[in-house]
Amino acid sequence: MARLDGVTVRFDNAATGSSTTVLEDFSLQCDAGEFLVIVGRSGCGKTSVLNLLAGLLDPSVGNVQVKGKPPRAARHHLGYMFARDALVPSRTAMGNVEIGLEVRGVGRAERRARAQKLMDQLGLSGAEARYPWQLSQGMRQRVALARTWALDPDLILMDEPFAALDAQTRESARVQFLNLWERRRSSVIFVTHDLTEALLLGDRVILMGPGGSILENIVLPFKRPRNSSELPYTDEFRVLERKFHALLADKQDQVN
């Protein structure tokens, strides 16, 4: 579904003649239907991976493909959900969910039906005519989630989409997202710095260190559907969580 082969991303500063390398010789593959989670500290290059796949960033070296095509040629297969909801203030909740479909030329009746179905599934019934400033942060993020799913993407890129929510709202949003994902099973590449979230959501977890180094690449043993209120208290979950914490802490100590 998506792959990066030997990718280096380097930002040059013409004024100083210096450069900053964000990723170096980085490779990654995400298969069809896979829920891949990338975990790492701020600055390790996680968001750059998503931006490469979305065609928002070009590699300095290496190759990036989505469904066998350059990212810009495969954008109709993609959905991208950011850490912030990025809703259009002048459009209602319904209008925001429809916006991607409208850009793609989907007829009014069809896009309204698809948007309404998703809003119902995400508990947004009755909020269709509200504007973003009239919605709670949790509702705004669910509108953004509906907007992403409305495009029926084969690959969903998610950059810490629940990080801005309080703990209770975050848990609810994760459950609602997983319910939608179980029906469609699109490929997902999900970026987070939260190890617990990574273990709850992913089929596979990649732990990134500085410069895009891969500290761990592991297929998770947890079956689906998962009980997010019980799984974190199992021995298997705790062992993996401790292992990942230790790897991150050790790498950070080496950097410091």
Protein Blocks (a to p, Z undefined) as FASTA:
>chain_A
ZZcehiacddddfknopacdfbghiacdddehiacdddddehilmmmmmmmmnopaccfb
dcddeehiafklmmmmpccddfbloiafkbcfklmmmmmmmmnopafklmmmmmmmmmmm
nopghilmpcfklpcfklmmmmmmmmmmmnopabdcdehkllmpcfklmmmmmmmmmmmm
mmnopacddddfbfklmmmmmmbdcdddehhiafbdcddfbdcdddfklmmmpmklmmmm
mmmmmmmmmmmmmmZZ
